[in-house]
Amino acid sequence: MKQIAATQGSPEWRRARLGIPTASNFDKVMMGRDTQTRQDYMCRLIMERILGRSLDENFRSKWMQHGVDREPEAVREFCATQNLAVETCGFFVDDDDNPRYGCSPDRIIKDRNALLEVKCPAPWTHCRYHVFGLGKNYKAQVQGQMLVTGADTVYFYSYFPGLCAFILETDRDEKYIKSLETELNNFCDELEQKLDYMSNQGKIDLELALDVLDTIIPEE
């Protein structure tokens, strides 16, 4: 495991995660090999490697911007109510020399081997966490964070001002982590094979492709 010092959203952070699966998308990796969602994700990563730039869309809805703006406030509330201290962190990868996948926890919890995942969602999403739970996609993300970082616990904290916060503490599930690690390695092996195939389909006019791409999703 290696931590790359890079602020989330920065150019350095984008470069560090370029073309590799990240924890927020590990649920796609865990889908069946023939599912379109998994295939679309793999092809996106392949094209990030070929084009040499992130294909993340820069658009933020009002609720996405709300989440970004309120995150520091949510972290302060978490620390105050849980009597815990946190610190910022960078991008974690599974291997120092040949990183294959990674994750970006929102915070590291000091004095214990734990991470913090913070959400500041719309009120109806916040309500859903309370009433129906987090859903199956959450498991791949948090267990993936523990796989990459070696952490023992992830705290999930959902915050909306004036409403009762939602908090869930999740510990390592070694059986699931082993299964996830196997699927990630299979996915990365296949990604390399498909990358080789795509790279040999003919000459690429990289400048033209990037010019067109920049008119659609300008690089930050």
Secondary structure by P-SEA (a helix, b strand, c coil): ccccccccccaaaaaaaccccccccccccccccccaaaaaaaaaaaaaaaaccccccccccaaaaaaaaaaaaaaaaaaaaacbbbbbbccccccccccccccccccccccccbbbbbbbccaaaaaaaacccccaaaaaaaaaaaaaacccbbbbbbbccccbbbbbbbccaaaaaaaaaaaaaaaaaaaaaaaaaaaaccccaaaaaaaaaaaccccc
